């Protein structure tokens, strides 16, 4: 078990509540207030979990500026009253920001008993396999990013 500080525990709780508020906001016909609260709680939780300085470094890396712009732009669109368009833009930014982490998360979730069974259902298996291919996430970010604007590692 990894020891967590009190700030990290608070951050996990805030992020969890943020995800719940985002989910409820989408289920309740894109309720603007719930979506805004979910976004704020998720970002605050992320800052508590990894620290304020590392959060800024993560969001403002050169290769992640497009994802950050879309994510923040989506939040702004939700706040000014266009929740459906804002969530679409925000989801695109989320995939650009966290696309490299999604294959690792999917491969981890395949090992969890109940979630692993759900991910092996016929319709979901192909999507989970597509996301889970490779640990670098190059297939996912390459599918969503335009050509020539993403940085590639030099071998």
Secondary structure, DSSP 4 states (H G I P E B T S, - for coil): -----HHHHHHHHHHHHHHHHHHHHHHTT--HHHHHHHHHHHHHHHHHHH-HHHHHHHHT-GGGHHHHHHHHHHHHHHHHT-HHHHHHHHHHHHHHHHHHHHHHHHHHHTTSHHHHHHHTSHHHHHHHHHHHSSSS-HHHHHHHSPTTSS-----
